[in-house]
Amino acid sequence: MKNFAWSCAVIALVSACKQHPEKSGGAKNNGDPAGASADAAALNWAAPMDEQSSHQLFNLAQSIKENVKLEKLHQYVAAGNAYMFFGDKKTLRAESNLTIDSNADAEDGGKTIDAAYFLDGYALGKNLGEDKGHILDFGATATVASPSKMEAHIRVLGDDKYKGDATGLVEHTFMRDFPFEVPYYPIPAVTLVVSGKVGGEMGLRAELGVRQDNAMQLMFLPRVSLNAGVTGEIKLIEILKAQAEGLMKLVEMNLRSSASLGLIAASNYLYGNIGIDSGSITALDGAVKLKASAGLAGLDRLGFGKLIAKLGFGDSTDLDWSYTLFDPKGLIVKDIPVYSKAFMKFYKKPANRAECVSKTKDVSAQLAKHIASLKLFASTQSEADRKITDSALGSLGEIETRVGDYCK
């Protein structure tokens, strides 16, 4: 990673800047009405008011819901695009989402990138996090004022497994199970106390650095493989007992996301991009069943004949009962399409058209150099790493086009 000291040198300037254009007076016409009109138009020119905000929020659930190529995932996005869900709270379910908040607003001094991922789980209606918060919570924050460090946390059921400042890289992988034991009622008048666990492998990689174009970049890669199983003995009634079998993959998710903030201080210009560079989701793979097997001799004499008939054993002499607890349709999305959103802004707007033309020309020239350096860098990268650079190149191309139209 390259030295990012340049940001500290311009931070005071950026924070003090106002985003409103300076007012300009009229010009003398020197006896030339046509020239006076042109001069007045130039001096009274106002910068566009509809330029994009430099405060951007990426929401994975929302981006999936808005992507027509991911139509089969739309049914798994909760109302309000709050999160993605896989399964049913009444049986087994996982909920998760990834958000990235990039705030480069020069006036309020934000200039931060916040990335966050959470995971929640349910088993037979029981919230595995209860009142302790998410079962899993990852987060990282980078600030232009301190570009060599980020603040990160890894939290499980409200307990911090990692929390503090990190230089360059935070990476942690661990295995964790969340046990449960809850009553379940598959058949009226029959109560099953079902025990089991939800768990698996969870990990986070957050990397902070500086791109070849001197933009601060935070890469955020959460990954989760969450399984669910009913493992313990199940009590039907005092005499009958049953066992459960089956292992369910609730969700396996691998995501590569990134966000960047860059400044061209000489032109009072900031830019960045935010989004997801690659990812895959596998969910709802497998089944969980409840089974019972025991001799029925003597049970009818004890008065359990009606219950045996209700459970569907008929006239058999052996109890052989099976109940499918969870067997949903599987879901595999091997490749989540790249999503990238660029933003750009003059944090001190040009005072008039002449200054606008000059500044946008300088910005375009600098962006062209940045694009050339990133293309050269991309040619040396592995295929996986190049996806992030390709996303940055796409955003810089969009920014270059939009800055060229700014003065019109």
Order of alpha helices (4+ residues) and beta strands (2+ residues): alpha-alpha-beta-alpha-beta-beta-beta-beta-beta-beta-beta-beta-beta-beta-beta-beta-beta-beta-beta-alpha-beta-beta-beta-alpha-alpha
